[in-house]
Amino acid sequence: MVLALSFPALQIAAVLQVLLAAACITLVLMHSGREAGMGGLGFTPHSQGGTHIVEKNLTRVTVVMAALFGLNTILLFRLL
């Protein structure tokens, strides 16, 4: 009976894990150096000095996605 109740939650968490993984990969690729990866394609703004506000926000979003990915991994472990 417990398995029947947790099965929909397991499916939702598994789908969410795939989406979070894709988001994390995309965000990390956007962090690549100025001449490599998506950073060289113009997604990361070139700033003359210091870190640009967009880069700071990209870092914040990446950290939040990575934290959600980690929490979802723990949830999946508990559901299994």
PyMOL Python script that loads the backbone (N, CA, C, O; Angstrom):
from pymol import cmd

cmd.read_pdbstr("""\
ATOM      1  N   MET A   1       0.821  -1.194   0.000  1.00  0.00           N
ATOM      2  CA  MET A   1       0.000   0.000   0.000  1.00  0.00           C
ATOM      3  C   MET A   1       0.867   1.261   0.000  1.00  0.00           C
ATOM      4  O   MET A   1       0.544   2.241  -0.671  1.00  0.00           O
ATOM      5  N   VAL A   2       1.954   1.232   0.746  1.00  0.00           N
ATOM      6  CA  VAL A   2       2.837   2.395   0.798  1.00  0.00           C
ATOM      7  C   VAL A   2       3.442   2.648  -0.575  1.00  0.00           C
ATOM      8  O   VAL A   2       3.583   3.800  -0.987  1.00  0.00           O
ATOM      9  N   LEU A   3       3.801   1.586  -1.287  1.00  0.00           N
ATOM     10  CA  LEU A   3       4.371   1.720  -2.628  1.00  0.00           C
ATOM     11  C   LEU A   3       3.378   2.361  -3.580  1.00  0.00           C
ATOM     12  O   LEU A   3       3.765   3.166  -4.427  1.00  0.00           O
ATOM     13  N   ALA A   4       2.100   2.016  -3.455  1.00  0.00           N
ATOM     14  CA  ALA A   4       1.083   2.579  -4.335  1.00  0.00           C
ATOM     15  C   ALA A   4       0.907   4.082  -4.083  1.00  0.00           C
ATOM     16  O   ALA A   4       0.611   4.833  -5.012  1.00  0.00           O
ATOM     17  N   LEU A   5       1.085   4.516  -2.849  1.00  0.00           N
ATOM     18  CA  LEU A   5       0.932   5.934  -2.544  1.00  0.00           C
ATOM     19  C   LEU A   5       2.140   6.745  -2.996  1.00  0.00           C
ATOM     20  O   LEU A   5       1.995   7.907  -3.377  1.00  0.00           O
ATOM     21  N   SER A   6       3.326   6.150  -2.959  1.00  0.00           N
ATOM     22  CA  SER A   6       4.523   6.905  -3.303  1.00  0.00           C
ATOM     23  C   SER A   6       4.862   6.829  -4.788  1.00  0.00           C
ATOM     24  O   SER A   6       5.735   7.564  -5.248  1.00  0.00           O
ATOM     25  N   PHE A   7       4.201   5.967  -5.546  1.00  0.00           N
ATOM     26  CA  PHE A   7       4.535   5.811  -6.957  1.00  0.00           C
ATOM     27  C   PHE A   7       4.320   7.091  -7.773  1.00  0.00           C
ATOM     28  O   PHE A   7       5.204   7.439  -8.556  1.00  0.00           O
ATOM     29  N   PRO A   8       3.199   7.813  -7.638  1.00  0.00           N
ATOM     30  CA  PRO A   8       3.071   9.079  -8.376  1.00  0.00           C
ATOM     31  C   PRO A   8       4.126  10.106  -7.959  1.00  0.00           C
ATOM     32  O   PRO A   8       4.644  10.844  -8.796  1.00  0.00           O
ATOM     33  N   ALA A   9       4.438  10.150  -6.672  1.00  0.00           N
ATOM     34  CA  ALA A   9       5.474  11.077  -6.201  1.00  0.00           C
ATOM     35  C   ALA A   9       6.825  10.703  -6.796  1.00  0.00           C
ATOM     36  O   ALA A   9       7.621  11.576  -7.139  1.00  0.00           O
ATOM     37  N   LEU A  10       7.077   9.416  -6.914  1.00  0.00           N
ATOM     38  CA  LEU A  10       8.333   8.945  -7.502  1.00  0.00           C
ATOM     39  C   LEU A  10       8.425   9.350  -8.974  1.00  0.00           C
ATOM     40  O   LEU A  10       9.481   9.782  -9.437  1.00  0.00           O
ATOM     41  N   GLN A  11       7.335   9.211  -9.695  1.00  0.00           N
ATOM     42  CA  GLN A  11       7.327   9.611 -11.104  1.00  0.00           C
ATOM     43  C   GLN A  11       7.544  11.109 -11.260  1.00  0.00           C
ATOM     44  O   GLN A  11       8.306  11.540 -12.126  1.00  0.00           O
ATOM     45  N   ILE A  12       6.890  11.895 -10.440  1.00  0.00           N
ATOM     46  CA  ILE A  12       7.036  13.352 -10.511  1.00  0.00           C
ATOM     47  C   ILE A  12       8.469  13.750 -10.177  1.00  0.00           C
ATOM     48  O   ILE A  12       9.058  14.592 -10.855  1.00  0.00           O
ATOM     49  N   ALA A  13       9.026  13.147  -9.135  1.00  0.00           N
ATOM     50  CA  ALA A  13      10.398  13.472  -8.739  1.00  0.00           C
ATOM     51  C   ALA A  13      11.394  13.046  -9.818  1.00  0.00           C
ATOM     52  O   ALA A  13      12.391  13.732 -10.041  1.00  0.00           O
ATOM     53  N   ALA A  14      11.135  11.926 -10.487  1.00  0.00           N
ATOM     54  CA  ALA A  14      12.035  11.466 -11.550  1.00  0.00           C
ATOM     55  C   ALA A  14      12.009  12.407 -12.751  1.00  0.00           C
ATOM     56  O   ALA A  14      13.055  12.722 -13.318  1.00  0.00           O
ATOM     57  N   VAL A  15      10.831  12.852 -13.136  1.00  0.00           N
ATOM     58  CA  VAL A  15      10.715  13.803 -14.248  1.00  0.00           C
ATOM     59  C   VAL A  15      11.363  15.128 -13.871  1.00  0.00           C
ATOM     60  O   VAL A  15      12.058  15.738 -14.683  1.00  0.00           O
ATOM     61  N   LEU A  16      11.135  15.572 -12.639  1.00  0.00           N
ATOM     62  CA  LEU A  16      11.749  16.810 -12.165  1.00  0.00           C
ATOM     63  C   LEU A  16      13.275  16.693 -12.154  1.00  0.00           C
ATOM     64  O   LEU A  16      13.974  17.663 -12.447  1.00  0.00           O
ATOM     65  N   GLN A  17      13.786  15.518 -11.819  1.00  0.00           N
ATOM     66  CA  GLN A  17      15.238  15.304 -11.796  1.00  0.00           C
ATOM     67  C   GLN A  17      15.834  15.485 -13.194  1.00  0.00           C
ATOM     68  O   GLN A  17      16.895  16.091 -13.342  1.00  0.00           O
ATOM     69  N   VAL A  18      15.167  14.970 -14.199  1.00  0.00           N
ATOM     70  CA  VAL A  18      15.652  15.123 -15.576  1.00  0.00           C
ATOM     71  C   VAL A  18      15.629  16.593 -15.995  1.00  0.00           C
ATOM     72  O   VAL A  18      16.580  17.076 -16.609  1.00  0.00           O
ATOM     73  N   LEU A  19      14.562  17.296 -15.670  1.00  0.00           N
ATOM     74  CA  LEU A  19      14.466  18.716 -16.020  1.00  0.00           C
ATOM     75  C   LEU A  19      15.513  19.555 -15.288  1.00  0.00           C
ATOM     76  O   LEU A  19      16.116  20.454 -15.875  1.00  0.00           O
ATOM     77  N   LEU A  20      15.725  19.259 -14.006  1.00  0.00           N
ATOM     78  CA  LEU A  20      16.738  19.983 -13.242  1.00  0.00           C
ATOM     79  C   LEU A  20      18.146  19.693 -13.771  1.00  0.00           C
ATOM     80  O   LEU A  20      18.996  20.583 -13.809  1.00  0.00           O
ATOM     81  N   ALA A  21      18.384  18.452 -14.176  1.00  0.00           N
ATOM     82  CA  ALA A  21      19.694  18.107 -14.734  1.00  0.00           C
ATOM     83  C   ALA A  21      19.943  18.874 -16.027  1.00  0.00           C
ATOM     84  O   ALA A  21      21.039  19.390 -16.243  1.00  0.00           O
ATOM     85  N   ALA A  22      18.937  18.951 -16.880  1.00  0.00           N
ATOM     86  CA  ALA A  22      19.086  19.696 -18.137  1.00  0.00           C
ATOM     87  C   ALA A  22      19.313  21.184 -17.860  1.00  0.00           C
ATOM     88  O   ALA A  22      20.119  21.824 -18.534  1.00  0.00           O
ATOM     89  N   ALA A  23      18.609  21.731 -16.876  1.00  0.00           N
ATOM     90  CA  ALA A  23      18.785  23.139 -16.531  1.00  0.00           C
ATOM     91  C   ALA A  23      20.183  23.388 -15.975  1.00  0.00           C
ATOM     92  O   ALA A  23      20.816  24.388 -16.315  1.00  0.00           O
ATOM     93  N   CYS A  24      20.667  22.489 -15.125  1.00  0.00           N
ATOM     94  CA  CYS A  24      22.014  22.642 -14.561  1.00  0.00           C
ATOM     95  C   CYS A  24      23.079  22.577 -15.654  1.00  0.00           C
ATOM     96  O   CYS A  24      24.023  23.367 -15.648  1.00  0.00           O
ATOM     97  N   ILE A  25      22.933  21.656 -16.577  1.00  0.00           N
ATOM     98  CA  ILE A  25      23.903  21.543 -17.674  1.00  0.00           C
ATOM     99  C   ILE A  25      23.910  22.816 -18.509  1.00  0.00           C
ATOM    100  O   ILE A  25      24.974  23.333 -18.849  1.00  0.00           O
ATOM    101  N   THR A  26      22.733  23.319 -18.836  1.00  0.00           N
ATOM    102  CA  THR A  26      22.631  24.549 -19.632  1.00  0.00           C
ATOM    103  C   THR A  26      23.268  25.729 -18.903  1.00  0.00           C
ATOM    104  O   THR A  26      24.009  26.508 -19.503  1.00  0.00           O
ATOM    105  N   LEU A  27      22.980  25.859 -17.626  1.00  0.00           N
ATOM    106  CA  LEU A  27      23.522  26.981 -16.861  1.00  0.00           C
ATOM    107  C   LEU A  27      25.038  26.892 -16.718  1.00  0.00           C
ATOM    108  O   LEU A  27      25.724  27.911 -16.796  1.00  0.00           O
ATOM    109  N   VAL A  28      25.563  25.703 -16.513  1.00  0.00           N
ATOM    110  CA  VAL A  28      27.010  25.543 -16.402  1.00  0.00           C
ATOM    111  C   VAL A  28      27.680  25.869 -17.732  1.00  0.00           C
ATOM    112  O   VAL A  28      28.743  26.490 -17.752  1.00  0.00           O
ATOM    113  N   LEU A  29      27.076  25.461 -18.831  1.00  0.00           N
ATOM    114  CA  LEU A  29      27.641  25.783 -20.137  1.00  0.00           C
ATOM    115  C   LEU A  29      27.626  27.283 -20.402  1.00  0.00           C
ATOM    116  O   LEU A  29      28.508  27.801 -21.086  1.00  0.00           O
ATOM    117  N   MET A  30      26.645  27.971 -19.873  1.00  0.00           N
ATOM    118  CA  MET A  30      26.598  29.420 -20.043  1.00  0.00           C
ATOM    119  C   MET A  30      27.687  30.112 -19.229  1.00  0.00           C
ATOM    120  O   MET A  30      28.043  31.255 -19.516  1.00  0.00           O
ATOM    121  N   HIS A  31      28.219  29.428 -18.215  1.00  0.00           N
ATOM    122  CA  HIS A  31      29.296  29.969 -17.388  1.00  0.00           C
ATOM    123  C   HIS A  31      30.661  29.793 -18.011  1.00  0.00           C
ATOM    124  O   HIS A  31      31.638  30.325 -17.485  1.00  0.00           O
ATOM    125  N   SER A  32      30.768  29.081 -19.094  1.00  0.00           N
ATOM    126  CA  SER A  32      32.068  28.807 -19.693  1.00  0.00           C
ATOM    127  C   SER A  32      32.807  30.095 -19.980  1.00  0.00           C
ATOM    128  O   SER A  32      32.216  31.174 -20.025  1.00  0.00           O
ATOM    129  N   GLY A  33      34.125  29.965 -20.176  1.00  0.00           N
ATOM    130  CA  GLY A  33      34.958  31.135 -20.417  1.00  0.00           C
ATOM    131  C   GLY A  33      34.463  31.988 -21.567  1.00  0.00           C
ATOM    132  O   GLY A  33      33.600  31.570 -22.339  1.00  0.00           O
ATOM    133  N   ARG A  34      34.999  33.154 -21.673  1.00  0.00           N
ATOM    134  CA  ARG A  34      34.528  34.119 -22.678  1.00  0.00           C
ATOM    135  C   ARG A  34      34.724  33.622 -24.104  1.00  0.00           C
ATOM    136  O   ARG A  34      33.986  34.018 -25.006  1.00  0.00           O
ATOM    137  N   GLU A  35      35.696  32.772 -24.311  1.00  0.00           N
ATOM    138  CA  GLU A  35      35.979  32.297 -25.667  1.00  0.00           C
ATOM    139  C   GLU A  35      35.537  30.854 -25.889  1.00  0.00           C
ATOM    140  O   GLU A  35      35.721  30.321 -26.984  1.00  0.00           O
ATOM    141  N   ALA A  36      34.965  30.218 -24.886  1.00  0.00           N
ATOM    142  CA  ALA A  36      34.596  28.805 -25.006  1.00  0.00           C
ATOM    143  C   ALA A  36      33.128  28.631 -24.635  1.00  0.00           C
ATOM    144  O   ALA A  36      32.556  29.441 -23.906  1.00  0.00           O
ATOM    145  N   GLY A  37      32.542  27.580 -25.141  1.00  0.00           N
ATOM    146  CA  GLY A  37      31.167  27.246 -24.802  1.00  0.00           C
ATOM    147  C   GLY A  37      30.190  28.331 -25.219  1.00  0.00           C
ATOM    148  O   GLY A  37      30.451  29.093 -26.149  1.00  0.00           O
ATOM    149  N   MET A  38      29.078  28.392 -24.531  1.00  0.00           N
ATOM    150  CA  MET A  38      28.060  29.388 -24.840  1.00  0.00           C
ATOM    151  C   MET A  38      28.495  30.785 -24.428  1.00  0.00           C
ATOM    152  O   MET A  38      27.972  31.779 -24.934  1.00  0.00           O
ATOM    153  N   GLY A  39      29.461  30.861 -23.499  1.00  0.00           N
ATOM    154  CA  GLY A  39      29.964  32.167 -23.097  1.00  0.00           C
ATOM    155  C   GLY A  39      30.587  32.912 -24.263  1.00  0.00           C
ATOM    156  O   GLY A  39      30.504  34.139 -24.326  1.00  0.00           O
ATOM    157  N   GLY A  40      31.206  32.193 -25.185  1.00  0.00           N
ATOM    158  CA  GLY A  40      31.806  32.818 -26.352  1.00  0.00           C
ATOM    159  C   GLY A  40      30.808  33.205 -27.419  1.00  0.00           C
ATOM    160  O   GLY A  40      31.139  33.932 -28.356  1.00  0.00           O
ATOM    161  N   LEU A  41      29.583  32.721 -27.279  1.00  0.00           N
ATOM    162  CA  LEU A  41      28.553  33.027 -28.271  1.00  0.00           C
ATOM    163  C   LEU A  41      27.797  34.310 -27.956  1.00  0.00           C
ATOM    164  O   LEU A  41      26.903  34.700 -28.706  1.00  0.00           O
ATOM    165  N   GLY A  42      28.141  34.962 -26.870  1.00  0.00           N
ATOM    166  CA  GLY A  42      27.493  36.224 -26.544  1.00  0.00           C
ATOM    167  C   GLY A  42      26.463  36.130 -25.448  1.00  0.00           C
ATOM    168  O   GLY A  42      25.818  37.131 -25.135  1.00  0.00           O
ATOM    169  N   PHE A  43      26.279  34.956 -24.846  1.00  0.00           N
ATOM    170  CA  PHE A  43      25.302  34.837 -23.777  1.00  0.00           C
ATOM    171  C   PHE A  43      25.805  35.473 -22.485  1.00  0.00           C
ATOM    172  O   PHE A  43      25.005  35.928 -21.668  1.00  0.00           O
ATOM    173  N   THR A  44      27.121  35.509 -22.294  1.00  0.00           N
ATOM    174  CA  THR A  44      27.707  36.143 -21.121  1.00  0.00           C
ATOM    175  C   THR A  44      28.254  37.493 -21.546  1.00  0.00           C
ATOM    176  O   THR A  44      29.087  37.560 -22.450  1.00  0.00           O
ATOM    177  N   PRO A  45      27.809  38.563 -20.921  1.00  0.00           N
ATOM    178  CA  PRO A  45      28.253  39.889 -21.353  1.00  0.00           C
ATOM    179  C   PRO A  45      29.728  40.116 -21.045  1.00  0.00           C
ATOM    180  O   PRO A  45      30.233  39.666 -20.017  1.00  0.00           O
ATOM    181  N   HIS A  46      30.412  40.815 -21.942  1.00  0.00           N
ATOM    182  CA  HIS A  46      31.803  41.173 -21.737  1.00  0.00           C
ATOM    183  C   HIS A  46      31.843  42.456 -20.924  1.00  0.00           C
ATOM    184  O   HIS A  46      31.331  43.489 -21.357  1.00  0.00           O
ATOM    185  N   SER A  47      32.440  42.392 -19.766  1.00  0.00           N
ATOM    186  CA  SER A  47      32.557  43.587 -18.938  1.00  0.00           C
ATOM    187  C   SER A  47      34.020  43.986 -18.866  1.00  0.00           C
ATOM    188  O   SER A  47      34.907  43.132 -18.883  1.00  0.00           O
ATOM    189  N   GLN A  48      34.264  45.266 -18.787  1.00  0.00           N
ATOM    190  CA  GLN A  48      35.633  45.767 -18.763  1.00  0.00           C
ATOM    191  C   GLN A  48      36.299  45.494 -17.426  1.00  0.00           C
ATOM    192  O   GLN A  48      37.479  45.147 -17.392  1.00  0.00           O
ATOM    193  N   GLY A  49      35.589  45.637 -16.347  1.00  0.00           N
ATOM    194  CA  GLY A  49      36.187  45.422 -15.036  1.00  0.00           C
ATOM    195  C   GLY A  49      35.191  44.808 -14.081  1.00  0.00           C
ATOM    196  O   GLY A  49      34.022  45.195 -14.068  1.00  0.00           O
ATOM    197  N   GLY A  50      35.630  43.869 -13.291  1.00  0.00           N
ATOM    198  CA  GLY A  50      34.758  43.247 -12.305  1.00  0.00           C
ATOM    199  C   GLY A  50      33.735  42.317 -12.944  1.00  0.00           C
ATOM    200  O   GLY A  50      33.793  42.024 -14.138  1.00  0.00           O
ATOM    201  N   THR A  51      32.807  41.867 -12.127  1.00  0.00           N
ATOM    202  CA  THR A  51      31.776  40.944 -12.581  1.00  0.00           C
ATOM    203  C   THR A  51      30.514  41.724 -12.911  1.00  0.00           C
ATOM    204  O   THR A  51      30.054  42.542 -12.115  1.00  0.00           O
ATOM    205  N   HIS A  52      29.973  41.475 -14.057  1.00  0.00           N
ATOM    206  CA  HIS A  52      28.753  42.138 -14.505  1.00  0.00           C
ATOM    207  C   HIS A  52      27.558  41.594 -13.722  1.00  0.00           C
ATOM    208  O   HIS A  52      27.603  40.461 -13.243  1.00  0.00           O
ATOM    209  N   ILE A  53      26.503  42.375 -13.587  1.00  0.00           N
ATOM    210  CA  ILE A  53      25.321  41.987 -12.814  1.00  0.00           C
ATOM    211  C   ILE A  53      24.657  40.746 -13.398  1.00  0.00           C
ATOM    212  O   ILE A  53      24.105  39.933 -12.657  1.00  0.00           O
ATOM    213  N   VAL A  54      24.705  40.591 -14.725  1.00  0.00           N
ATOM    214  CA  VAL A  54      24.107  39.413 -15.352  1.00  0.00           C
ATOM    215  C   VAL A  54      24.880  38.169 -14.957  1.00  0.00           C
ATOM    216  O   VAL A  54      24.282  37.117 -14.733  1.00  0.00           O
ATOM    217  N   GLU A  55      26.192  38.269 -14.866  1.00  0.00           N
ATOM    218  CA  GLU A  55      27.010  37.134 -14.451  1.00  0.00           C
ATOM    219  C   GLU A  55      26.708  36.752 -13.007  1.00  0.00           C
ATOM    220  O   GLU A  55      26.656  35.567 -12.677  1.00  0.00           O
ATOM    221  N   LYS A  56      26.509  37.748 -12.144  1.00  0.00           N
ATOM    222  CA  LYS A  56      26.163  37.468 -10.754  1.00  0.00           C
ATOM    223  C   LYS A  56      24.816  36.762 -10.666  1.00  0.00           C
ATOM    224  O   LYS A  56      24.661  35.797  -9.917  1.00  0.00           O
ATOM    225  N   ASN A  57      23.849  37.244 -11.432  1.00  0.00           N
ATOM    226  CA  ASN A  57      22.532  36.609 -11.432  1.00  0.00           C
ATOM    227  C   ASN A  57      22.587  35.194 -11.992  1.00  0.00           C
ATOM    228  O   ASN A  57      21.897  34.303 -11.497  1.00  0.00           O
ATOM    229  N   LEU A  58      23.399  34.985 -13.014  1.00  0.00           N
ATOM    230  CA  LEU A  58      23.566  33.645 -13.583  1.00  0.00           C
ATOM    231  C   LEU A  58      24.160  32.704 -12.550  1.00  0.00           C
ATOM    232  O   LEU A  58      23.765  31.541 -12.464  1.00  0.00           O
ATOM    233  N   THR A  59      25.101  33.199 -11.770  1.00  0.00           N
ATOM    234  CA  THR A  59      25.691  32.390 -10.711  1.00  0.00           C
ATOM    235  C   THR A  59      24.652  32.045  -9.650  1.00  0.00           C
ATOM    236  O   THR A  59      24.600  30.910  -9.176  1.00  0.00           O
ATOM    237  N   ARG A  60      23.833  33.012  -9.280  1.00  0.00           N
ATOM    238  CA  ARG A  60      22.790  32.761  -8.277  1.00  0.00           C
ATOM    239  C   ARG A  60      21.792  31.713  -8.764  1.00  0.00           C
ATOM    240  O   ARG A  60      21.421  30.809  -8.016  1.00  0.00           O
ATOM    241  N   VAL A  61      21.364  31.836 -10.002  1.00  0.00           N
ATOM    242  CA  VAL A  61      20.398  30.882 -10.557  1.00  0.00           C
ATOM    243  C   VAL A  61      21.019  29.488 -10.621  1.00  0.00           C
ATOM    244  O   VAL A  61      20.347  28.493 -10.348  1.00  0.00           O
ATOM    245  N   THR A  62      22.297  29.416 -10.980  1.00  0.00           N
ATOM    246  CA  THR A  62      22.984  28.128 -11.053  1.00  0.00           C
ATOM    247  C   THR A  62      23.057  27.475  -9.674  1.00  0.00           C
ATOM    248  O   THR A  62      22.842  26.270  -9.547  1.00  0.00           O
ATOM    249  N   VAL A  63      23.357  28.258  -8.651  1.00  0.00           N
ATOM    250  CA  VAL A  63      23.437  27.721  -7.294  1.00  0.00           C
ATOM    251  C   VAL A  63      22.070  27.222  -6.835  1.00  0.00           C
ATOM    252  O   VAL A  63      21.977  26.163  -6.214  1.00  0.00           O
ATOM    253  N   VAL A  64      21.024  27.962  -7.128  1.00  0.00           N
ATOM    254  CA  VAL A  64      19.671  27.542  -6.740  1.00  0.00           C
ATOM    255  C   VAL A  64      19.287  26.251  -7.457  1.00  0.00           C
ATOM    256  O   VAL A  64      18.737  25.341  -6.836  1.00  0.00           O
ATOM    257  N   MET A  65      19.568  26.163  -8.751  1.00  0.00           N
ATOM    258  CA  MET A  65      19.246  24.939  -9.499  1.00  0.00           C
ATOM    259  C   MET A  65      20.034  23.744  -8.979  1.00  0.00           C
ATOM    260  O   MET A  65      19.497  22.642  -8.867  1.00  0.00           O
ATOM    261  N   ALA A  66      21.304  23.961  -8.662  1.00  0.00           N
ATOM    262  CA  ALA A  66      22.122  22.872  -8.133  1.00  0.00           C
ATOM    263  C   ALA A  66      21.604  22.413  -6.770  1.00  0.00           C
ATOM    264  O   ALA A  66      21.609  21.218  -6.475  1.00  0.00           O
ATOM    265  N   ALA A  67      21.161  23.350  -5.946  1.00  0.00           N
ATOM    266  CA  ALA A  67      20.598  22.996  -4.644  1.00  0.00           C
ATOM    267  C   ALA A  67      19.299  22.203  -4.806  1.00  0.00           C
ATOM    268  O   ALA A  67      19.081  21.211  -4.110  1.00  0.00           O
ATOM    269  N   LEU A  68      18.445  22.642  -5.723  1.00  0.00           N
ATOM    270  CA  LEU A  68      17.206  21.906  -5.993  1.00  0.00           C
ATOM    271  C   LEU A  68      17.492  20.512  -6.529  1.00  0.00           C
ATOM    272  O   LEU A  68      16.810  19.550  -6.175  1.00  0.00           O
ATOM    273  N   PHE A  69      18.500  20.406  -7.380  1.00  0.00           N
ATOM    274  CA  PHE A  69      18.903  19.102  -7.909  1.00  0.00           C
ATOM    275  C   PHE A  69      19.358  18.178  -6.770  1.00  0.00           C
ATOM    276  O   PHE A  69      18.990  17.004  -6.729  1.00  0.00           O
ATOM    277  N   GLY A  70      20.150  18.717  -5.860  1.00  0.00           N
ATOM    278  CA  GLY A  70      20.613  17.926  -4.719  1.00  0.00           C
ATOM    279  C   GLY A  70      19.476  17.494  -3.810  1.00  0.00           C
ATOM    280  O   GLY A  70      19.424  16.341  -3.382  1.00  0.00           O
ATOM    281  N   LEU A  71      18.564  18.411  -3.511  1.00  0.00           N
ATOM    282  CA  LEU A  71      17.416  18.070  -2.671  1.00  0.00           C
ATOM    283  C   LEU A  71      16.515  17.031  -3.334  1.00  0.00           C
ATOM    284  O   LEU A  71      15.997  16.132  -2.672  1.00  0.00           O
ATOM    285  N   ASN A  72      16.336  17.165  -4.641  1.00  0.00           N
ATOM    286  CA  ASN A  72      15.508  16.205  -5.370  1.00  0.00           C
ATOM    287  C   ASN A  72      16.180  14.822  -5.396  1.00  0.00           C
ATOM    288  O   ASN A  72      15.498  13.798  -5.358  1.00  0.00           O
ATOM    289  N   THR A  73      17.507  14.797  -5.460  1.00  0.00           N
ATOM    290  CA  THR A  73      18.234  13.532  -5.414  1.00  0.00           C
ATOM    291  C   THR A  73      17.997  12.832  -4.079  1.00  0.00           C
ATOM    292  O   THR A  73      17.779  11.621  -4.037  1.00  0.00           O
ATOM    293  N   ILE A  74      18.043  13.593  -2.997  1.00  0.00           N
ATOM    294  CA  ILE A  74      17.775  13.031  -1.674  1.00  0.00           C
ATOM    295  C   ILE A  74      16.341  12.534  -1.583  1.00  0.00           C
ATOM    296  O   ILE A  74      16.092  11.466  -1.024  1.00  0.00           O
ATOM    297  N   LEU A  75      15.388  13.300  -2.127  1.00  0.00           N
ATOM    298  CA  LEU A  75      13.991  12.876  -2.138  1.00  0.00           C
ATOM    299  C   LEU A  75      13.820  11.573  -2.909  1.00  0.00           C
ATOM    300  O   LEU A  75      13.120  10.669  -2.455  1.00  0.00           O
ATOM    301  N   LEU A  76      14.459  11.475  -4.074  1.00  0.00           N
ATOM    302  CA  LEU A  76      14.372  10.235  -4.853  1.00  0.00           C
ATOM    303  C   LEU A  76      14.946   9.050  -4.078  1.00  0.00           C
ATOM    304  O   LEU A  76      14.391   7.952  -4.120  1.00  0.00           O
ATOM    305  N   PHE A  77      16.044   9.270  -3.379  1.00  0.00           N
ATOM    306  CA  PHE A  77      16.647   8.200  -2.567  1.00  0.00           C
ATOM    307  C   PHE A  77      15.678   7.757  -1.494  1.00  0.00           C
ATOM    308  O   PHE A  77      15.535   6.559  -1.247  1.00  0.00           O
ATOM    309  N   ARG A  78      15.003   8.709  -0.844  1.00  0.00           N
ATOM    310  CA  ARG A  78      14.045   8.366   0.223  1.00  0.00           C
ATOM    311  C   ARG A  78      12.816   7.635  -0.340  1.00  0.00           C
ATOM    312  O   ARG A  78      12.270   6.742   0.307  1.00  0.00           O
ATOM    313  N   LEU A  79      12.395   8.013  -1.527  1.00  0.00           N
ATOM    314  CA  LEU A  79      11.211   7.371  -2.112  1.00  0.00           C
ATOM    315  C   LEU A  79      11.507   5.950  -2.586  1.00  0.00           C
ATOM    316  O   LEU A  79      10.611   5.108  -2.633  1.00  0.00           O
ATOM    317  N   LEU A  80      12.742   5.692  -2.931  1.00  0.00           N
ATOM    318  CA  LEU A  80      13.093   4.344  -3.372  1.00  0.00           C
ATOM    319  C   LEU A  80      13.339   3.485  -2.152  1.00  0.00           C
ATOM    320  O   LEU A  80      13.651   2.302  -2.283  1.00  0.00           O
TER     321      LEU A  80
END
""", "prot")
cmd.dss("prot")
cmd.show_as("cartoon", "prot")
cmd.util.cbc("prot")
cmd.orient("prot")
